[in-house]
């Protein structure tokens, strides 16, 4: 009887371990499937919108540069790679500098580079007028915190 109880206990532990493994992996598998569906939808709809993929050489060049940058990179080499003057360059009292390149993602969507102390803190599809409000990038507080780029 003791052997049956031990065997039943082992089966119960193995079943719970298998169930927890299955439940733990389900979100990852679901996320991968959702990401695959999103990628397929983007490629299908991107074909309908030539500006999303960069219809002209200027758009393609700037988008390619932005695809290679990371937050924390020096801004000047990125500006040199873009190889054109930004339409708008603004700064604020908090020390942020914003560079706007219009018509990069579509005729109405601009690419923005935002820097603090010469390092990128934000880049992407936006407007300098939106990003320069109180030194926010994307509506988030971008002031450096301990351990982040720009912190002493």
C-alpha positions as CSV (number, residue, x, y, z in Angstrom):
1,X,0.0,0.0,0.0
2,X,2.9,2.3,0.8
3,X,4.4,1.6,-2.6
4,X,1.1,2.5,-4.3
5,X,0.9,5.7,-2.4
6,X,4.5,6.7,-3.3
7,X,3.8,5.8,-6.9
8,X,0.6,7.9,-6.9
9,X,2.5,10.8,-5.3
10,X,5.2,10.6,-8.0
11,X,2.6,10.6,-10.7
12,X,0.9,13.6,-9.1
13,X,4.2,15.5,-8.9
14,X,5.1,14.7,-12.5
15,X,1.6,15.7,-13.6
16,X,1.9,19.1,-11.8
17,X,5.3,19.7,-13.2
18,X,4.1,18.9,-16.7
19,X,1.1,21.2,-16.3
20,X,3.2,24.1,-15.0
21,X,5.7,23.7,-17.8
22,X,2.8,23.7,-20.3
23,X,1.2,26.8,-18.7
24,X,4.6,28.5,-18.5
25,X,5.3,28.0,-22.2
26,X,1.9,28.8,-23.5
27,X,2.3,32.6,-23.4
28,X,5.6,32.3,-25.3
29,X,4.2,30.1,-28.0
30,X,1.1,32.3,-28.2
31,X,3.3,35.4,-28.5
32,X,5.4,33.8,-31.2
33,X,2.2,32.9,-33.2
34,X,0.8,36.4,-32.7
35,X,4.1,38.0,-33.8
36,X,4.1,35.8,-36.9
37,X,0.6,36.9,-37.7
38,X,1.6,40.5,-37.2
39,X,4.6,40.2,-39.4
40,X,2.5,38.7,-42.2
41,X,-0.1,41.4,-41.8
42,X,2.6,44.1,-41.9
43,X,4.1,42.7,-45.1
44,X,0.7,42.4,-46.7
45,X,-0.4,45.9,-45.8
46,X,3.0,47.4,-46.3
47,X,2.8,46.5,-49.9
48,X,-0.3,48.7,-50.2
49,X,1.5,51.6,-48.6
50,X,4.7,52.4,-50.4
51,X,5.7,55.2,-47.9
52,X,5.7,52.7,-45.0
53,X,8.7,51.0,-46.7
54,X,10.2,54.1,-48.1
55,X,9.0,55.0,-51.5
56,X,11.9,57.2,-52.4
57,X,15.6,57.0,-51.8
58,X,15.6,59.7,-49.1
59,X,13.0,57.8,-47.1
60,X,14.9,54.5,-47.5
61,X,18.2,56.1,-46.5
62,X,16.9,57.8,-43.4
63,X,14.9,54.7,-42.3
64,X,18.0,52.5,-42.8
65,X,20.0,54.8,-40.6
66,X,17.3,54.8,-37.9
67,X,17.1,51.0,-38.0
68,X,20.8,50.9,-37.0
69,X,20.8,53.3,-34.0
70,X,20.2,52.7,-30.3
71,X,19.4,54.8,-27.3
72,X,22.7,56.0,-25.9
73,X,24.5,56.3,-29.2
74,X,26.2,59.6,-30.0
75,X,23.9,61.8,-32.1
76,X,26.5,63.4,-34.3
77,X,27.5,60.3,-36.2
78,X,23.8,59.5,-36.8
79,X,23.2,63.0,-38.2
80,X,26.3,62.5,-40.4
81,X,24.9,59.2,-41.8
82,X,21.5,60.8,-42.5
83,X,23.5,63.3,-44.6
84,X,20.9,66.1,-44.7
85,X,20.1,69.0,-42.4
86,X,17.1,68.5,-40.2
87,X,14.1,70.8,-41.1
88,X,13.7,71.6,-37.4
89,X,16.3,71.7,-34.7
90,X,15.1,72.8,-31.3
91,X,16.2,72.8,-27.7
92,X,14.7,73.4,-24.3
93,X,15.8,74.5,-20.8
94,X,16.2,70.9,-19.7
95,X,19.1,70.4,-22.2
96,X,17.3,68.3,-24.8
97,X,17.9,68.9,-28.5
98,X,15.4,67.6,-31.0
99,X,16.1,67.0,-34.7
100,X,13.1,66.6,-37.1
101,X,13.2,65.1,-40.6
102,X,9.8,65.5,-42.2
103,X,8.2,63.0,-44.7
104,X,10.3,60.0,-43.6
105,X,7.5,57.5,-42.8
106,X,4.8,59.2,-44.9
107,X,4.1,62.6,-46.3
108,X,2.8,63.7,-42.9
109,X,5.0,61.5,-40.5
110,X,8.4,62.8,-39.5
111,X,11.4,61.1,-38.0
112,X,12.7,62.6,-34.8
113,X,16.0,62.2,-33.0
114,X,16.1,63.6,-29.5
115,X,19.4,64.0,-27.7
116,X,20.6,64.9,-24.2
117,X,24.3,65.8,-23.8
118,X,25.0,64.6,-27.3
119,X,23.5,61.1,-26.8
120,X,20.3,59.8,-28.2
121,X,17.5,59.4,-25.7
122,X,14.6,58.9,-28.2
123,X,14.3,58.3,-31.9
124,X,11.3,57.4,-34.1
125,X,8.1,58.6,-35.6
126,X,7.0,61.8,-33.9
127,X,7.3,65.6,-34.0
128,X,9.7,67.9,-32.2
129,X,6.8,70.0,-30.9
130,X,5.4,66.9,-29.2
131,X,8.7,65.7,-27.8
132,X,10.0,69.0,-26.5
133,X,7.1,69.5,-24.1
134,X,8.9,69.5,-20.7
135,X,11.7,67.4,-22.1
136,X,9.5,64.4,-22.6
137,X,10.1,61.8,-25.3
138,X,7.0,59.9,-26.3
139,X,5.2,61.2,-23.2
140,X,7.6,59.4,-20.9
141,X,10.0,61.1,-18.5
142,X,13.4,60.7,-20.1
143,X,15.5,62.4,-17.4
144,X,18.4,60.2,-16.6
145,X,18.2,58.0,-13.6
146,X,21.0,56.2,-11.8
147,X,22.5,53.6,-14.1
148,X,21.0,55.0,-17.3
149,X,22.6,56.9,-20.1
150,X,23.4,60.4,-19.1
151,X,23.5,59.7,-15.3
152,X,26.5,60.8,-13.4
